[in-house]
Each structure stands twice: as structure tokens, then as C-alpha cells.
Amino acid sequence: MLNIRKKKDKSPIVFEEDVILEENPEHHKNDTIKAPGDQNKIFGMLNILRKLVGVKDLINLRLSLPTQLLDPISNLEYWGYMDHPSYFTKIPENDDPLERLLQTLRWWVVKDSKYTKNRVVKPFNSILGERFFCRWRVEREPHDSESSKSQSSSSSVSLTLPSNVEIDESEYIRVEYITEQISHHPPVSAFSYRCQEKGLEAVGLDHISAKFSGLSATVSSGSWTKGVFVNLSTRENEEYLCTHPTAQIVGWITANLKLICVGSLHVICPKTKLAAVLDFSEKNWYGKIRDVINGKVFRYNPEKHHVEKWTAKTVPDDVEILATISGQWAGQSYINYVGGAEGVLLVDMDNVTPSEKVIKDISEQTEFESRRVWKNIAENMIENNFGLATKLKVEIEEKQRERAVEREEAGKKFVPALFVDSFESGKPELLPDAPINL
């Protein structure tokens, strides 16, 4: 199996290839950045930033970077929401609809734990039709009928087992991830996370918009993204809409990128008429506490209220507040129930460990699966052979352009292999005969 961790290298980065910026990919008009051979990573990043000033949407810009500025992992694998699948599998368990909403909120908050502990990386831009499959094993726990008010819900299972150990899969709950790049301009991927044993599925489209503001990049949901939809078939098809907050990526000058959450996220369930809104701010008013979370959980009227437009501060007086949320996004956050328990843990980011993905060996993967697509580039990056890695990356990009020209000349459009070719609702649907390689 390919090790996607890149070796540490403190030596100056040599730019052996041009960095190509293309604002109009339809006509292939290139604006190239020349980078002298003795330029290090920081100056290379500054040179790129100089060209990005004034660009309205960085995501719709074709940005072909040399491999020295990338990490050896595909976009489809890197941007995921299931580092802690045990939070996900707990969602349908509680008979109290308020606790199911709060467990959904826990999962939706903890999904971003890697950004609180690690630097943000620039993965490979997935090619059109690229696919990624993986699964997780979640340890079974003795059935606990108590409310999550008495649970910390802060644990997450991480399984690291020797490859020669025989595993009894029946001892674990299986969670699957299926995703495909369905558009290249703009870059959009469709995904499904599912746990068939629990009757649980989360689907959506990943499309982001990004622009520079000062020395930070502001990242928000793009027009294709309608949110992430979590369906509980064992709870009469309860559906939760989860929306993303806005993020700011800082640290461009030092090439040590960090993500900061700002704005609001929502978890909304029209069936139970319950919702939660969390507001994120970088600092509190006197500037001593960072990554602050404040939120409200409430009962609302789906026919009257438009919760997705609210912040925690603008929740109106005519809704019933059931609980408040406070704490730090990068640390501990807590639930205070109105008329009930206070200081109940929502999430403890300091004590969560990502679960290990189970992925088929590259020899068992098909042509368009992520690790097979990027195998040669990643291996050369890990060995610091950046010149060859960049050359191979350019070859992949050129091949993709050739396929686009061939489709255009034949009067054909791209058709996804895994999902029904209809994405207006923002809820992708897997094809019954999708070639899923798990």
C-alpha cells in the first residue's frame, strides 16, 4: 500500500517547471510564472500570490503547481468528513430526537479535527471521472440505552493492525466512502458515506469557492453545494441538512497553512422540527481565547422559519431554545440544556484520534481510482524526485485535456460512472450497478 506521508526536507525547493495559471480554461490561455532555480518555498509562494491578487474565484482558476508545493494525496481522499466514524454510527441510536440532533452536530463538528492539529495541505486536483473508495471498521460497543447526556462521546476508534492478522469483520460496524469527480470546470465531486447496518447515509456535492482577502484565502461553499444530507432510514427517514461554515486559510507568507473557521454552521431536521446553529469566531471580544464557538439548539417551524439564513445571534425570540453551546472549536465545547444538565461535553478535539482507512491495494484498484492515478507522482515526491514528479503530473493533466477534446469532437458529454447524472438537488444518488470497489 502506498505511504502518502512525504519525507521532511528542509533544503530549498527548486522549481524545475513553470507554474501555469489559466483563468479561462476553455481557451487554454496560459499565464506562466517563472521561478528561478535558487528560489525557496516561501518566495515561490509569494510569486504565486502576486499573480492571484484580484482573481474573483481561485477554484475556477486552472492552477498547475509544481509538485514541491503539493502533498502526495488526491483531493478526493484528503477532503473527507469521516475521520471519526464512531460519531457517525451513533447518530440513529438514541430514541430522543434532541439527542439524535446533537449527535449529528457532534459528528459535523468533529469531522474537521485534522485542521485543528495539522497544517492544511494542497492535494492533487482530481481528474474528471476519478474515484476513491475506502471503508472504516468501528468497534462494536455494548448497547447503552442511556441518553448522551451521560456520555462524553469523545472517543473515536483508531485501528492499526498488522497486515497478516486475520480480522473477523463481524466484530465491527462497517462504514463506507464512495466518491467521484463529476466536474472539472468547476471542480465538483459527488460522495456517499453509508453504514448499511445502521440504515445511515450522508450524501452531498463538494464544490468550494475561494478568494484572496489581504494575506488570507476565504473558502466557502460553491453554487453546486447545497449541504450534506444525512438520512436515517431506521428513524422513518429523518433527514438532517448540515451546512458548512466559512473558513479562512492563513499562513501563506510562511507556506505553513492553517485553517480557521468563521461564520456559522447549521444542522436542521424538518421532520423533528429541531435545529442547531453554531457561530465561529477567531477570538473572543478581549482577544485572549481563540477559535470560539457559541450556539443555540431550538425547536422551529419549518413552514415559517428559514434557519439556514440564521446565525446563533439572530435566532428569533419566537422559537423554543432547548440548549446552548459554548467552548472552543480547536478544544472543548459543551452543551448547556435549558432547565437541565450543564457542561455536558459536545466534542473534545484534544482527545480524538482519526480512524484508519481500509483501502484496497493499488494492484486491485481500477484505472481511475485515486491512488492508482497518482501512484507514480506520489512515489517520486516521497523520494524528493520533484522534477520527474512534476513532469508526470503535467502528462496526466495533458491527457485529461485530450480526453475533453475527444468528447467535444464526438459530441459527447462526460457521464459519471457511480452516480445518477442529475445533481440539481445537491443529493447525489448512487447507480444501482455502480462499479464500487470496496
Secondary structure by P-SEA (a helix, b strand, c coil): ccccccccccccccccccbbbbccccccccbbbbbcccccaaaaaaaaaaaaccccccccccccccccccccccccccccccccccccccccccccaaaaaaaaaaaaaacccccccccccccccccccccccbbbbbbbccccccccccccccbbbbbbbccccccccccbbbbbbbbbbcccccbbbbbbbbcccccbbbbbbbbbbbbbcccbbbbbbccccccbbbbbcccccbbbbbbbcbbbbccccccbbbbbbccbbbbbbcccccbbbbbbbccccccccccccccccccccccccccccccccccccccccccccccccccbbbbbcccccccccccccccbbbbbbbbccccccccccccccaaaaaaaaaacaaaaaaaaaaaaaaaaaaaaaaaaaaccccccccccccccccbbbbcccccccc
